[in-house]
Amino acid sequence: MEQEVNQHTILQAILELSKQMQDMKSDLQQQIEAVEKRLEEKIEAVEKRLEEKIEAVEKRLEEKIEAVERRLEEKIEAVERRLEEKIEAVERKLDEKIEVVEAKLEKVEQNLSQKIEVMDAKFVILSHDLLETKAEVSILQKSKIV
């Protein structure tokens, strides 16, 4: 019986603690919601001020960017003109060098053609010699068999 009283007391204590926890949870939730609302209001006010500042900064930056773009365009045009002149000079030099290389290449091709013709002639002779040697070997083999 005493055990039943203890269990009953423990259950009541658990229920009371559970109720207190629920109440605390509810209070915390209300406090959290109040804090969230205040934070949202503060954030909105800060966002509005920041947006205004950002717009002002963007406007000043756009003006500065436009001025820099104009100066850069002028510099780029000047550089382009100088580069075009240099490119034309390099192209002329390259064309001259290409002509020299093409002439040398033509000589090399002629030399290679001659060497290939000589090699072809040697292969013809070797092929003929090989056929003769085969025939001689064949004759020798037949004579050994007989």
ZINOR-V273653 format. One line per field, one symbol per residue. phi: phi as a letter, one per 30 degrees, with the letter a starting at -180 (. if undefined). psi: psi as a letter, one per 20 degrees, with the letter a starting at -180 (. if undefined). A space follows every 10 residues. Layout:
phi=???
psi=???
This chain:
phi=.ddddddddd dddddddddd dddddddddd dddddedddd ddddddeddd dddddddedd dddddddddd ddddddddde dddddddddd edddeddddd dddddddddd ddddddddde dddddddddd dddddddddd dddddd
psi=ghhhgggggg gggggggggg gggggggggg gggggggggg gggggggggh gggggggggg hgghgggggg ghgggggggg gghggggggg gggggghggg ghgghggggg gggghggggg ghhggggghg gggggggggg ghhhg.
